[in-house]
Structure formats: C-alpha cells, structure tokens
Amino acid sequence: MKHAALFVKIFIFALFISVVVRYVALQPYIVSDNAMAPEFHKGDVLLINRFAEPLRNTVIVFKDTKTLERSLRRVIALPGERIAVNDGIISIENKDGDTTITELPLFGTVMLTLPGVGKIDAHEVFVMPDHAIQDFYGLIDTRHIIGTPIARIYPFSRIVFFNN
C-alpha cells in the first residue's frame, strides 16, 4: 500500500512537471512547409523555446494571423530599424537610418508587396523564408511569436541542438 501511494505521488508530480514544461517553457512544432529548406524540412519535429528573444538571423515560430497556422521563418530586421526596397534588393538600416546593416535580394512577387515598408514598429519584426519559392511573410507582431527552435527531435537521423 505504501508503494502504491508513492507511485501515485511520483506519477502526479511527473504529470505536473510535463504539463508545465509543455505549456510554459517548451513546445513541439511540426514543420509544415519547405520554406526554410535545407535547414528545416516539411515533417521535421522541432522543440521550441517559448522564452527566447528574437534576434537578427534567428529562426522563429509564429502564429500567422492570415491562415491561423503556425509558421517558421527567419528574422531579418528588428524593431525600430528601417526597410527600403530598391530594384529588387531589400536594405535594412539601423535605427538612425544612417548605416546599412544588410542587403538581400527579393524574389517573385515579393517586390510588389513591399513598397515603402519604412520604419518597423516597436512591437514588430520583419521575417522572410530561406527558400525563395515559398510564401513571403514580412512584418510579424512580436506578440504572435511562439518561440525559437532549440532542437530538431525528429527524424532521428537528423537530431540536432541549435545554438540560438
């Protein structure tokens, strides 16, 4: 009887810890497209850190307000920075607008959707897919960011921990 009570206590404690970890700190995510190939492929299972701060070149998982699905994209510009589009090149400038941080080529119809983006609001980041033929996203409200991947846990042949 004593062992059964101990077993129940351990089970309840383990269940509590797993629920807290699952809904507060870590969350699994199944990649839904090949927009971030070759690093992430459709069907990969990632473990997401819900407390990570989005930084430039960090991959994030966010809730897409258009489709209401979770998506995976790379942050290329941060709050307060400026974005300009000229001749198919997107330029990201620092908060003062006097130094160009990076320039990236745009593909397909992306150029038509971005004229005059300008300064990024304090609660937004600018994201793009790594794979040119996938949908483009643009500005993402930071309140919709779920987190950043810390590990790929499936497929087993490609398990890896990421340095964020």
Secondary structure, 3 states (H helix, E strand, C coil): CHHHHHHHHHHHHHHHHHHHHHHHHEEEEECCCCCCCCCCCCCCEEEEECCCCCCCCCEEEEECCCCCCEEEEEEEECCCCEEEEECCEEEEECCCCCCEEEEEECCCCHHHHCCCCEECCCCEEEEECCCCCCCCCEEEEHHHEEEEEEEEEECHHHCEECCC
